[in-house]
Amino acid sequence: MTKSDIEVLKSNIEKRIRVQCKDGEVFIGRAISVSEEEQDLIYDLISTTRESRYEKSDKQPSYLTRFQDIEPVRSCDEA
């Protein structure tokens, strides 16, 4: 993940983002928190290419992904 990716995440707090992970998962989520110190992203999941990874629940939890597991990041407002 590049400095540019971190800036995209930070500028899209409370907005939808598209994240590609190194393991091949691609998810769309709403960015909740981005921590350079902790090197992580906390997000609410909207959709994913790997639904089996996530528990089904009546109440949607937030998830955490480490920067080291992230590849390209895009705002969902980008074309």
C-alpha positions as protocol buffer text, in pm:
chain_id: "A"
residue {
  index: 1
  type: MET
  ca { x: 0 y: 0 z: 0 }
}
residue {
  index: 2
  type: THR
  ca { x: 134 y: 339 z: -98 }
}
residue {
  index: 3
  type: LYS
  ca { x: 122 y: 679 z: 71 }
}
residue {
  index: 4
  type: SER
  ca { x: -126 y: 775 z: -201 }
}
residue {
  index: 5
  type: ASP
  ca { x: -354 y: 485 z: -96 }
}
residue {
  index: 6
  type: ILE
  ca { x: -342 y: 605 z: 266 }
}
residue {
  index: 7
  type: GLU
  ca { x: -439 y: 955 z: 153 }
}
residue {
  index: 8
  type: VAL
  ca { x: -732 y: 815 z: -47 }
}
residue {
  index: 9
  type: LEU
  ca { x: -850 y: 628 z: 263 }
}
residue {
  index: 10
  type: LYS
  ca { x: -815 y: 933 z: 487 }
}
residue {
  index: 11
  type: SER
  ca { x: -998 y: 1159 z: 243 }
}
residue {
  index: 12
  type: ASN
  ca { x: -1286 y: 911 z: 224 }
}
residue {
  index: 13
  type: ILE
  ca { x: -1371 y: 864 z: 592 }
}
residue {
  index: 14
  type: GLU
  ca { x: -1748 y: 801 z: 616 }
}
residue {
  index: 15
  type: LYS
  ca { x: -1757 y: 740 z: 239 }
}
residue {
  index: 16
  type: ARG
  ca { x: -1751 y: 428 z: 25 }
}
residue {
  index: 17
  type: ILE
  ca { x: -1416 y: 285 z: -80 }
}
residue {
  index: 18
  type: ARG
  ca { x: -1307 y: -6 z: -300 }
}
residue {
  index: 19
  type: VAL
  ca { x: -1016 y: -208 z: -162 }
}
residue {
  index: 20
  type: GLN
  ca { x: -823 y: -488 z: -328 }
}
residue {
  index: 21
  type: CYS
  ca { x: -646 y: -721 z: -87 }
}
residue {
  index: 22
  type: LYS
  ca { x: -330 y: -921 z: -158 }
}
residue {
  index: 23
  type: ASP
  ca { x: -522 y: -1248 z: -115 }
}
residue {
  index: 24
  type: GLY
  ca { x: -750 y: -1156 z: -407 }
}
residue {
  index: 25
  type: GLU
  ca { x: -1051 y: -1032 z: -212 }
}
residue {
  index: 26
  type: VAL
  ca { x: -1206 y: -709 z: -336 }
}
residue {
  index: 27
  type: PHE
  ca { x: -1447 y: -532 z: -105 }
}
residue {
  index: 28
  type: ILE
  ca { x: -1650 y: -217 z: -95 }
}
residue {
  index: 29
  type: GLY
  ca { x: -1686 y: -65 z: 246 }
}
residue {
  index: 30
  type: ARG
  ca { x: -1751 y: 257 z: 431 }
}
residue {
  index: 31
  type: ALA
  ca { x: -1425 y: 377 z: 584 }
}
residue {
  index: 32
  type: ILE
  ca { x: -1464 y: 437 z: 958 }
}
residue {
  index: 33
  type: SER
  ca { x: -1105 y: 493 z: 1073 }
}
residue {
  index: 34
  type: VAL
  ca { x: -758 y: 501 z: 918 }
}
residue {
  index: 35
  type: SER
  ca { x: -458 y: 476 z: 1152 }
}
residue {
  index: 36
  type: GLU
  ca { x: -106 y: 525 z: 1018 }
}
residue {
  index: 37
  type: GLU
  ca { x: 27 y: 452 z: 1367 }
}
residue {
  index: 38
  type: GLU
  ca { x: -156 y: 118 z: 1394 }
}
residue {
  index: 39
  type: GLN
  ca { x: -128 y: 57 z: 1017 }
}
residue {
  index: 40
  type: ASP
  ca { x: -492 y: -42 z: 979 }
}
residue {
  index: 41
  type: LEU
  ca { x: -828 y: 41 z: 828 }
}
residue {
  index: 42
  type: ILE
  ca { x: -1158 y: -5 z: 1010 }
}
residue {
  index: 43
  type: TYR
  ca { x: -1463 y: -24 z: 784 }
}
residue {
  index: 44
  type: ASP
  ca { x: -1825 y: -129 z: 755 }
}
residue {
  index: 45
  type: LEU
  ca { x: -1856 y: -396 z: 487 }
}
residue {
  index: 46
  type: ILE
  ca { x: -2096 y: -324 z: 200 }
}
residue {
  index: 47
  type: SER
  ca { x: -1999 y: -601 z: -44 }
}
residue {
  index: 48
  type: THR
  ca { x: -1717 y: -847 z: -100 }
}
residue {
  index: 49
  type: THR
  ca { x: -1595 y: -1111 z: -340 }
}
residue {
  index: 50
  type: ARG
  ca { x: -1540 y: -1344 z: -41 }
}
residue {
  index: 51
  type: GLU
  ca { x: -1868 y: -1352 z: 151 }
}
residue {
  index: 52
  type: SER
  ca { x: -1777 y: -1680 z: 324 }
}
residue {
  index: 53
  type: ARG
  ca { x: -1510 y: -1497 z: 531 }
}
residue {
  index: 54
  type: TYR
  ca { x: -1769 y: -1293 z: 715 }
}
residue {
  index: 55
  type: GLU
  ca { x: -2024 y: -1406 z: 972 }
}
residue {
  index: 56
  type: LYS
  ca { x: -2388 y: -1347 z: 894 }
}
residue {
  index: 57
  type: SER
  ca { x: -2548 y: -1133 z: 1163 }
}
residue {
  index: 58
  type: ASP
  ca { x: -2857 y: -919 z: 1217 }
}
residue {
  index: 59
  type: LYS
  ca { x: -2632 y: -634 z: 1324 }
}
residue {
  index: 60
  type: GLN
  ca { x: -2346 y: -552 z: 1088 }
}
residue {
  index: 61
  type: PRO
  ca { x: -2013 y: -531 z: 1273 }
}
residue {
  index: 62
  type: SER
  ca { x: -1716 y: -321 z: 1165 }
}
residue {
  index: 63
  type: TYR
  ca { x: -1403 y: -495 z: 1037 }
}
residue {
  index: 64
  type: LEU
  ca { x: -1030 y: -427 z: 1051 }
}
residue {
  index: 65
  type: THR
  ca { x: -777 y: -483 z: 774 }
}
residue {
  index: 66
  type: ARG
  ca { x: -402 y: -423 z: 810 }
}
residue {
  index: 67
  type: PHE
  ca { x: -226 y: -200 z: 557 }
}
residue {
  index: 68
  type: GLN
  ca { x: 13 y: -487 z: 475 }
}
residue {
  index: 69
  type: ASP
  ca { x: -284 y: -685 z: 335 }
}
residue {
  index: 70
  type: ILE
  ca { x: -409 y: -406 z: 107 }
}
residue {
  index: 71
  type: GLU
  ca { x: -317 y: -336 z: -253 }
}
residue {
  index: 72
  type: PRO
  ca { x: -487 y: -60 z: -459 }
}
residue {
  index: 73
  type: VAL
  ca { x: -753 y: 159 z: -296 }
}
residue {
  index: 74
  type: ARG
  ca { x: -1009 y: 372 z: -478 }
}
residue {
  index: 75
  type: SER
  ca { x: -1288 y: 601 z: -377 }
}
residue {
  index: 76
  type: CYS
  ca { x: -1617 y: 470 z: -510 }
}
residue {
  index: 77
  type: ASP
  ca { x: -1668 y: 816 z: -659 }
}
residue {
  index: 78
  type: GLU
  ca { x: -1380 y: 749 z: -902 }
}
residue {
  index: 79
  type: ALA
  ca { x: -1463 y: 614 z: -1246 }
}
